[in-house]
Amino acid sequence: MPTPPLRALRPAEQARFKADNFSYTTLAAGEATTVEVYAFEPGAGLPGHRHEATEHVLTVVAGTAGVRVGRIIAILQAGETALVPAGPYHGIFNAGLGRLVVQQVSGPNPWDARFSGPQPSELRRG
């Protein structure tokens, strides 16, 4: 199978906002990792949920994020990153007055964690 071309990801440019809550866009997907961008208007958030085997690395691209893992809440500013381990309930919310953009890198099995969807290789097979 040929190697896909290397490309620069630009999460701030690909963020799409919805008035009612949050939106996300998949920027890249590999066999074991996905990169997504989440966009939150003021007051919006992603409710608590959990993944048994998937970790997330969250990096704030713009704005101020509240990241909850279990009972702990961390406030992250643009340029800051947090690791969300597999297992505990976690969520993200816009903790600022402006828009929030967060890049999320998930692995090792983000496609399994996301509604048991097909692996990227299965999508390529047609």
N, C-alpha and C positions, 0 to 999 in steps of 0.2 A: 504494500500500500504506500503510495507516495506521501512524502512529508508535506503537510500544509504550509503555505507561505507564512513567514513571520510578518506580523503587522503590529503597528503601534495601536494601543487601545486608548481612547480618549473619553473617559467616563463623563466628564463635565459636559462634553458636547453631545453625548448620547442620552442624557437624562431626559425623561419625559414626565411631565407632571400631570396629575389628575386632581381635580378640586375636592373630591370626596374622601380620599385617603392617601394611598401611596401607589406607585407603579414601579415596575422593574423591567429591565431589558437585559437579555443575555448578550454579553460582549464577546465571549469565547467559550468553547466547550471542548474538553479533551476527554480521554477515557476515564480519568480519575478526578478531574478538577473542572469547575466552572468559574467564570468570572462574570459577575452581574453588576449592574448599577441600579441602585434604588433611589427614588426621588420622593421627597415628602414636603408637602406644603406645611406652613405653620399649624401646629396642633395635630398633625397626622402621625400615625405610627403603625408598626407591624405588631400585632398582638403576640403574646407569649405562645410559643410552640416549642417542640423538641424534636431532635433527630438522634436516634440511637447510635449511629455510626458516622455521622458527618460533622466535621468541624467547620467553623467559618473564621475567616480573617476579615475584619471590618476596618476600612480606612475611610475617614471622613474627607471628602473632596472639597466640600463647601458647606458652611453652616455649623450648627452645634447639635450633636446627637446625644441622646440619652440611650445607653445600652444597658439592658437589664439581663443579668444571668443569675438565675435563682432569685435570691432576695437582695442581691447586690446591684446597685446602679452606679455606672460610671458616666461622667459627662466628658465627651470627646469633642475637641475642636478640629478645624481643618488641619490636615497633615498628621493627625494622630491615628493610631491603629490599636485594635484590641483583638485578642484571640478568644473566640467563643468555643469552649470545648464541647465534644459530643456528649449527649446525655441530659443535661439540665434544661429546664424551660428557659427560654430567652426571647427577647424582643427588642425592637428599636423604636425610638420616637424622636420627633423633632423637638428639641429642648430650647430652641431659639425663636427669634421673631421673624427671621427670613427663611428662605427655602433651604432644605437640607439635601445634599447629595452624598451617598455612601457607596463605595465600591466594596463588593463582597466577593471573596474568593472562597470556594467551598470544596472540600474533599474529605475522605477519599472517594466516596460514592454519592456525589450530589444528585445524580439522576435517580438513584434508588430512593433517596430521601424526598424527592420532589414528585409525589403522587405516583410512584412506581412507573415512571415513564421509561421509554426506551433509552438504552445507552447510545451515545453519539455514533459508535460504529454500526449499530443496528439502523440508525437513520440513514447512513451513507449507503447501505446495501440496497435501499429502496424498498 
